Amino acid sequence: MRLYASRFHALLVLIVATSAHQSAEASSCTTLRDSTSTFAKSLASWTETDLSPIDFSTVFKEIDTALPWLSKCAAAIDPKAIYTSLASSSSVKSCLSALEKYDGDLSTADGWSSMCTMAEDTIMPCVKSVMTDTIMDALDSTGGCCDDFLDEVKTLFGDSLDEFVIKLAELGANIACSERTFTNLKSVSTKEMCGYSIYNSFTFIESDEEVSSLLNLAEIPNDQMCNAFAGKAFTNTNGKSVTIGFGTNGVDTMGICLDPIDTFTQYMKSWEIFSETLNANGISVSLSDLFTSGKSITGDVFFSYATTSTNLPVMGIRATDKVI
């Protein structure tokens, strides 16, 4: 199966676009419940749609109540202006052009090598430029309507918004593009990017039983990660001794590439948001268990939270359904 990086350029635009907004006066900050907000008026103009039948006050009540700082900031967003700004950005154009022209096969080691070269030379500078020169400038020009949002991001993630996004991009690139030198199962000295090593390590699957073994990925205690991804027996969160087929069928494990993943995980562990507790249909779930030695959060608990009517994603889906 061939995986092409150019397929992801639309997602890149969406992620970047939804992170910024245009200016608004601090004295006239609105919320998503206000049908006269900058966001509502811009959306109506951009889509040439009459939004008057939508009861904004009701549709966005849950989100506004749960996350007032987000509601106030989002209401100041001008999506049409943001799209226009990004579409005219030379940095964004450079990124999208590089992704569009890229035809490497990400199911091969060479494909990942060329992808990482592009990431270093084009994608990372683009992310940094957009965040510092476009998005943060836009946020700072809102007259204070997004100050609470920026403060909340700093509190929950420990970094300012631009530092947070750039650090995520850097750590993600570090996972994909760290070069691994090792002797493979064929006793051949090999160099490859970790992105390929991680992808390739999952290609051991040849049977339904091996597919089923992947369910144990959701039940790996933190202190069992190395054993699990090395294909060794480990005790899952249900107390059962299990193995996942890494390193079988002639396919190398991801080996040392677990290190940059661990670096990323340690950064996530520092986020204040993971000190919170979730309510999963009556079950109290401490998010810190994701990083506590010997603990984990089982897949069924995550599923239970995903179907809880009061969680943010479900509230967002309900609001979207009412708008559509």
N, C-alpha and C positions, 0 to 999 in steps of 0.2 A: 504494500500500500504506500503510495507516494503522498507525502504531506508537504504542502506548499505554503511558505510564509506569506505570500501575497494574499491568501485567503483571509488573513487576519487584519488587513488594513482598515476595513470598515469598523471592526471592533475597536481599533486604536482610536479612530476618529470619535466614536461614541463615548469612550472612556474619557478622552480629553475634553470633549464638548460639554459633558455633563458636570465637569468639575469647575466651570467658570460661570461668571455672570456679569451683567452690566451695572452701571451705577444707579443709585437711588438716593434720595435725600434722607438723612437720619431722622428728621422730624416727621417724615411721611412713610416710614417703614410699614409695610403691610405683611400679611401672612398668606399662606396658600388658600385660606378660607375666604379671602377677599377677591371677588370677581373683577375688581379694577386694578389688581396688582400688575406690575410690569410683566411678570411671567404670563399671566392670563391674556393680557392685551397683545403681547408679542406672539403668543401661540395662535391666537385668533387671526392676526394679520398674516402670519407666515403660512398658515394652512388655509387661509381664506374661508374660515369656518365660523359660523355663528355659534358662540359658546353660551349664549344667554340661557338656553334650556338647562344647563348644568348648574346644580345647586352647590356651588363651591363650598359654602359654609358646612354643609352636611358631608359632602364627599371627602373633604380633607380634615374633618374634625378629629378623627382618631390620630392621624399623624401630627397634627398641630398640638394636640394634647400631650402626646408621648414625647415629641421632639420639637418643642417650640423654637429652639435656636435654628434648627434645620428649616422649619416652615418659613421663618422670617427671612432667612437667607435665600431660599429657593424662590420665594415670591419676588425677589429683586432680580432674578435671572431673566435676561432677554435672549432666549435661545436663537432667534433669528439673527441677532447681531453677533452672537458668539460664532455661529456657523460661518457667517460672512467674514469675520475676523480670522478664523482658522483657515478658511478656504483661500484667503489672500496671503497667508503667512508663508514666507519663503522657506522657513524651517520645516513647516508641516508639508509643504509641497515636496521638499527634498526627501522627507521620510516616506511619503506615499509613493513617490516615483521609484525610490529604491526598492520598496516592497513589491510594487507592481512589476518591476523588471526582474526581480529575483525569481529564478526558476530552479533553484537547488532542491534536491530531494531529501527531506528531513528524515527519511528512513535509512539514510546512509551516513557514514562517518564524514565523507567529503561534504555532504550537504550541510551538516552542522558546522563544519569548519568555516565554510563560506558564509553561513548565516551569522556566525559569531564575529567575523570580520566586519560584516555590514552593521551589526549591532554596535560594535565599538566605534566605527567610523561615522555612522549616520544616525542610528536610532537613539543612542544615549545622548549625544549632543542635542538632538531634537527634543527629547523629553525635558532636558534641563532648560533649554531655551523657551519652550512653551510654558513651563511652570513659572520660571522667574520673570520672563519678559511679557507674557500675555495674561496668564491666569492670576498670578498674584497682583499684578498691576490692576487688573479688573476688580479683584476683591477689595483692594485697598481704596478704590475709587467709589465705593458704594455709600460713602458718607456714614458708615457705621452699621449699616443693616446686616452685615455679615461678621461683625466683630465677635458676637456670641458664638457663632459657628466656628470661627477660627480658634477662639479660646477653648471650645469644647474638643476640637481636634487635638490641640496641644495637650489637654488634660488626658484624653483617652489613649493617645498614641505616643506622647512624650516628645514629639517634634512638631514644628510648624508644618502647615500643609505642604508647602513646597519641599521642605526637607524630608518629610514623610514619603511623598511620592517618589522623589529622586532616590531615596535610600531603598525603597522597595524595588525600583527598577535596577539599581546597582546590585542588590542582593540576588534578584532574579537572574540577572545576567551572569553573576558569579556562579550560580548553580548550573546554568546552561553551558557556560563557556570556560569553566575551569578545565585545564588540560590534564588528562589522566595518562600516566605512563605505567604500564603493567605488562605482565606476561599472561597471555590469555590461555584458555583451556587447551588450545592447540600448541602450547609452549612457544608461542611466537611473541616477541617483544612488540608491544603495540602502543601507539599514541592516539588518543581520541578525545573529543570534547565530552564533558559530562552529560550534556544534553543528549548526545547519542547513546552514551553508556546507560543512562536512565531509561531512555526509550527502548533500547535493545534488550535490556534485562527482563522486560515483560514479554518478549517474543518467545519465551519458552512454552507458551500455551499451545497444546496440541489436542487437548481432550476436554470434555465437559467437566470432568473431575478437577482438572487444573484450573478451569474457569471458576469453579465453585470455591477453590482454595483461596481465591482473591478476596472473598468475603471476610477473611480473617484480617485483612488490612485495616478494617474498622475496629478491630479488637486487639490491637498490639499495645501492651503496657509500655510506657516510655523507656524502661530499663531493658526492654527486650527487642528494641529496634534493630540493633546490629545483628542479632541472631536471625531475626525474621527476614531481613533483606539479604542475608548471606545464605538463605535456604536451609538454615538449621532449625531444629525443633525449638519451640518456645511455648510458654504457658500464656494463653490468651486471657482476656479479661473475664471469661467465663470459667477459668480454672482448668481448661483442657489443654493437653499437650498437642500442638499442631505444627505443621510445616506449610510453607508456601513454596512453590516450585522454582524459586530463583536458583540459578546455577545448574539447572538440569537441561536435558535435551540438547547439550552442546552449546548452551547460551551462557555467556559470562554474566556474573552478578554486576551490580553497579559499583561495588567495592568502595574505594576511597571517596567516591562522589557523594557519599552520605555526609561527608564533612561540610561542604557548602550548604547542604540542606539543613544541617544542624545549626550552622551559623544563622541562617534565616529564622529557624525556629527559636533560637535564643533571643533574637531581636523581637519576635512576636511575644515571647514570654515577658518582655519588659513592659508591654502595653498595659496600661491601667484598666483597659476594658476587660482584660482577662481576670480581673479580681472580682468581677461581678458574678451574680448568681442568676440563672435562668429558671423560669417556671415551665416545665415540660409536662403539661396536662396534670398538674398536681405534684410532679416530681421535682424537687429542688436540685438543680444541677450547678455545681461550682465549675466555672470555666477554667479555673487554675488546675483542675485535674488533668487538663490536656498536657500539662508540662510537669506534673508532679511525678517523681520517680515511683514506679510500681503501679501507677494509676492511669486511667484513660477514661474516655467517655464513649460508651458503646453506641453502635450504629442505631440500635432501636431507640435509644434516648434521643439522638439527633432527629430521627424520624418523628418521634413523639412531639418534640419541640416544633418541628416544621409544620405539623398539623394543628398546633395550638392557635386558637383564633386570635389571641392577643399579641402574637409575635409580629415584629415589624414587617417582614416580607409578606405575611398574609394580609396585614393592613394595607400594604402597598398594592397588592393584587386586587383587594376589594375596591380601593379607590380607583384603580385603573379600569376595572370592570364598569364602574358607575360612569366614568368619563366616556369610555368607548360605547 
